[in-house]
Amino acid sequence: MIISRRTVMGSAMRILSVSDRIEPSLHDEKAPERYPGVDLILACGDLPPEYLTFLRHVFDVPLFYVAGNHDIRYPQRPPVGCSNLHGRFVNFKGLKMVGFEGSRWYGGGRYQYTEAQMRTAVLKMVPLLWWHRRMDIVLTHAPPRYVQDAEDLCHRGFRTFRSLIERFAPRHFIHGHIHAEFEDDDHRTAVVNDTKVINSYGHLLLEIDPDGQNR
């Protein structure tokens, strides 16, 4: 569990992030007892829509998601009660978030993007990024290039995401797509300048203070 320090006022928001794998400890009615106090769920893709629908129902908190390259059923059967964050800016109780779906193009598919296509998607958000200044969370399926990514075509990250980090310095960049086991959740995190890049594979808990006083 990756925990940022709470402020004196105790205003940190507890976030459950999920990606790529159904977690047995989350997939039953007792999940909220195992993970108490969750304020928000973020999903980084490649998860069945029924799973996200269940999490939204059982925790009874807002769930925002971006689609992964394998989420081909989402257009016809989107997760019920959940909000697609792709290409959107959302201010959730002071927590500023944007999201970008999909992976690198490797053969064709609804959620596969060339570098140029992802650059266009990010550029569309630049006015909002400038207007709202620093983002608390960028939520994606794919990682930034050369940060926790791989060298096969499918799992290479986007250079555009590196540029986004370097230009706008989001506090947290949360992604999935890269399957890895972690003995310690702290090993999920790489730091690029002032941004924490976090691999959300499976699940993890974070506490983030929307006022930006903790990092």
C-alpha positions, 0 to 999 in steps of 0.5 A: 500500500502506497500511503502519502502523509496526511496533513494536519487536517487529515484531508487525504483521500483514500483511493483504490486503484485497479488494473489488468487482473481481477483480485479475489480479495476485491471480488466479493461482498466483504471487500469493503471490510478488507479495504475500509474507508475507500473514497474513490476507485480508479481503473487503469484498463484491461478489466471486465466491465462486470468487475468494475460494475461490481466494485462500483456497487459494493464500495458505493463510491465513484469509479473512474476508468480508462479502457485498456487495449483488451477492453473490446466489450466496453462500447457495447457493454460499458461498466454500469455506474462508472465514468469514462475519464478518457480525454476528460478533466474531472475535479473530484472533491478538489482532486484534479484528474485527466485520463487517456485510454489504450496502448501503443498500436501493434496490429489494430484495435479500438484502443490502440494508438500510434504515437501521433494519435496519442499526441493529438489526444493529449494536445486536445487537453492542453488548454485545460491542463494550462487553465487548471495548472497542476494535475493531481492524477493522470490516469492511463492504461499505458506507461510513459516511454522508458518508465516501467515499460517494455520493448515489445511493440505492444508494451512500449510506453508513449513518448507523449506521456513523457512530454506531458510529465515534463511539461505539466508535472502532474503529482501522480501518473497512474498506469496499468498494462505492464504485468509485474509482481511486487514484493513491496508496493513502493517498488511500483513507483518511479519518480520522473522529475517531481511526478510519481509514476505508479504501476497499478497492476492488480490493485493498490491503495493510495492516500492523496491530499487534494490540497497538494501539501503532501507528495 
